[in-house]
Amino acid sequence: MASSLENTLKPKSVSIINKELPSFGTDKQLEASIGKQVRINRKNAGVTLQQLSKQSQLSASMLSKIENGQISASLKTIQSICHALNISITSLFKQHDKDVEPTFINSGEGLTIERAGSDESRHYQLLGHTVGGPLKVEPCLITISSRDYDFPEFQHKGVEFIYMLKGQMDYYYGSKVYHFKKGDSIYFDSDKPHGPKKIISDECQFLTVICSTSSD
């Protein structure tokens, strides 16, 4: 029974080995962005909801929900709205990337993820993840609570930044070893082999930020 309860309470992990990550932020960001653009274009054209309803053959209540980001409009519906307002479909989407809200994570609520060599003594919390666009950024809080295990070797495209928050460890990059204590940091091209070499304190915690481009 205890084992069953522990499994129920254990945070669900998400593997990032294949980089298939969920997006952070509001689920309705795209709908809100499209709705905002519909409202802006309608008002710029001097058209009321009732007039747009008549011109697009869509109900005023549906149009109101679309403008307020409350529903996901079908492509056919979006096409009808754009035709009625004499605008292109792409004009409703071009502001989406600019309208995306920031990702705010409360303390301890980062997404628990799995990476190569993960176990109970190594905890990864993803604090954000970009979806789409040329730049990929992955900030991650890593907590290690055991000195006794073998570390995998990391090597990937992009650049990486590490900032030590708690404890001490030896970290290698290529053929060099760096001794980390609280407040130390390192920034490097991550295409060379790197990773923790030795955990010196009972627990250490550090922030790592990995940046790469979609072509990497």
RAFEN-V322817 format. One record per residue. RES is the residue in one small letter. SS is DSSP state (hx for helix, st for strand, lp for the rest). PSI is psi in whole degrees, 0 to 359 (* if undefined). OMEGA is omega as a letter, one per 40 degrees, with the letter a starting at -180 (* if undefined). Layout:
BEGIN
{{RES/SS/PSI/OMEGA} {RES/SS/PSI/OMEGA}}
END
This chain:
BEGIN
{{m/lp/316/a} {a/hx/317/a} {s/hx/320/i} {s/hx/320/i} {l/hx/320/i} {e/hx/319/a} {n/hx/327/i} {t/hx/320/a} {l/hx/342/a} {k/lp/130/a} {p/lp/137/i} {k/lp/132/a} {s/lp/152/i} {v/st/127/a} {s/st/134/i} {i/lp/14/i} {i/lp/321/i} {n/lp/6/i} {k/lp/14/i} {e/lp/89/a} {l/lp/149/i} {p/lp/157/i} {s/lp/153/i} {f/lp/165/i} {g/lp/193/a} {t/lp/137/i} {d/lp/333/a} {k/lp/23/a} {q/hx/317/a} {l/hx/315/i} {e/hx/318/a} {a/hx/320/a} {s/hx/317/i} {i/hx/315/i} {g/hx/319/i} {k/hx/318/a} {q/hx/325/i} {v/hx/313/a} {r/hx/316/a} {i/hx/314/a} {n/hx/324/i} {r/hx/314/a} {k/hx/323/i} {n/hx/329/i} {a/lp/355/a} {g/lp/34/a} {v/lp/135/i} {t/lp/167/i} {l/hx/320/a} {q/hx/320/i} {q/hx/319/i} {l/hx/324/i} {s/hx/316/a} {k/hx/319/a} {q/hx/326/a} {s/hx/350/a} {q/lp/35/i} {l/lp/149/a} {s/lp/149/i} {a/hx/326/i} {s/hx/321/i} {m/hx/317/i} {l/hx/321/i} {s/hx/318/i} {k/hx/323/i} {i/hx/315/a} {e/hx/331/i} {n/lp/8/i} {g/lp/26/a} {q/lp/341/i} {i/lp/159/i} {s/lp/114/a} {a/lp/142/i} {s/lp/163/i} {l/hx/323/i} {k/hx/319/i} {t/hx/315/i} {i/hx/321/i} {q/hx/320/i} {s/hx/318/i} {i/hx/313/a} {c/hx/321/i} {h/hx/319/a} {a/hx/326/a} {l/hx/356/a} {n/lp/47/i} {i/lp/163/i} {s/lp/153/i} {i/lp/320/a} {t/hx/335/a} {s/hx/337/i} {l/hx/339/a} {f/hx/341/a} {k/lp/339/a} {q/lp/357/a} {h/hx/312/a} {d/hx/326/a} {k/hx/335/a} {d/hx/354/a} {v/lp/132/a} {e/lp/157/i} {p/lp/158/i} {t/lp/114/i} {f/lp/126/a} {i/lp/122/i} {n/lp/154/a} {s/lp/128/i} {g/lp/2/a} {e/lp/16/i} {g/lp/156/a} {l/st/119/i} {t/st/126/a} {i/st/167/i} {e/st/139/i} {r/lp/173/a} {a/lp/129/i} {g/lp/9/a} {s/lp/144/i} {d/st/187/a} {e/lp/336/a} {s/lp/1/i} {r/st/117/a} {h/st/124/i} {y/st/129/i} {q/st/114/i} {l/st/128/a} {l/lp/1/i} {g/lp/160/i} {h/lp/126/i} {t/lp/144/i} {v/lp/121/a} {g/lp/170/a} {g/lp/168/a} {p/lp/339/a} {l/st/131/i} {k/st/129/a} {v/st/130/a} {e/st/94/i} {p/st/136/a} {c/st/134/i} {l/st/123/a} {i/st/127/i} {t/st/126/i} {i/st/124/a} {s/lp/19/i} {s/lp/143/i} {r/lp/344/a} {d/lp/79/i} {y/lp/161/a} {d/lp/137/i} {f/lp/140/i} {p/lp/163/i} {e/lp/130/i} {f/st/140/i} {q/lp/120/a} {h/lp/169/a} {k/lp/156/i} {g/lp/197/i} {v/st/160/a} {e/st/145/i} {f/st/134/i} {i/st/134/i} {y/st/125/a} {m/st/125/a} {l/st/327/a} {k/st/143/i} {g/lp/193/a} {q/lp/147/i} {m/st/159/i} {d/st/132/a} {y/st/133/a} {y/st/149/i} {y/st/112/a} {g/lp/238/a} {s/lp/1/a} {k/st/150/i} {v/st/132/a} {y/st/133/i} {h/st/118/a} {f/st/137/i} {k/lp/172/a} {k/lp/129/i} {g/lp/348/i} {d/lp/154/i} {s/st/164/i} {i/st/145/i} {y/st/131/a} {f/st/161/i} {d/st/125/a} {s/lp/14/i} {d/lp/355/i} {k/lp/152/i} {p/lp/136/a} {h/st/166/i} {g/st/169/i} {p/st/137/i} {k/st/321/a} {k/st/130/i} {i/st/123/a} {i/lp/324/i} {s/lp/167/a} {d/lp/328/i} {e/lp/140/i} {c/st/153/a} {q/st/133/i} {f/st/155/i} {l/st/131/i} {t/st/137/i} {v/st/119/i} {i/st/129/i} {c/st/134/i} {s/st/169/i} {t/st/162/a} {s/lp/342/i} {s/lp/349/a} {d/lp/*/*}}
END
